[in-house]
Structure formats: C-alpha cells, structure tokens
Amino acid sequence: MDFKSKPIIIVSAVIVVILVLAAGFWYWSNSKQATPSEEATSLGGQIFDRTQSPLEGQVPDTNPFKDQKNPLDTIYKNPFE
C-alpha cells in the first residue's frame, strides 16, 4: 500500500461506520414507537382518556336569532331599500 491510498481507505471506513450508525438509529427509533393499545395503558394514555369531553363534539345551538340575519332589522328599517 502506498501513502496515497491510506486516506481513501480511512475516509471510506468512516463513511461506512456513519451509514451503519444512521441505519441502526433509524431502526431503533422505528421499533420504539408504541402501538395505540400500548399508549392507552401508559400513564399519559390514561390521563388522556379521563380528560375527554363528555359532549364528544356535540355543541348545543346557542343562536337566539335562528333565521334572522340581523337582529336590528325589526328595530330600524333601511331607507335605501
């Protein structure tokens, strides 16, 4: 081996080590993701289940004017109509 090929071998070895570490980290992070059934059994999942709204997205109708678009129409008539 001559002196010029040593840096090429070292750089390629470092690149291979970095690629192996990146692939290992990617595999480790994907394998650590919890399934939905596991999340419900954790403390955070239990707190989330207990703090859900009992209405479940049902909002009561609170508009007292219903079909009337402008409540002042009955009080003031526009003279330009």
Protein Blocks (a to p, Z undefined) as FASTA:
>chain_A
ZZklmmmmmmmmmmmmmmmmmmmmmmmmmmmpccfklmmmmmklmmmmmmpcfklopacd
fbfnlmamblklmmpccfkZZ
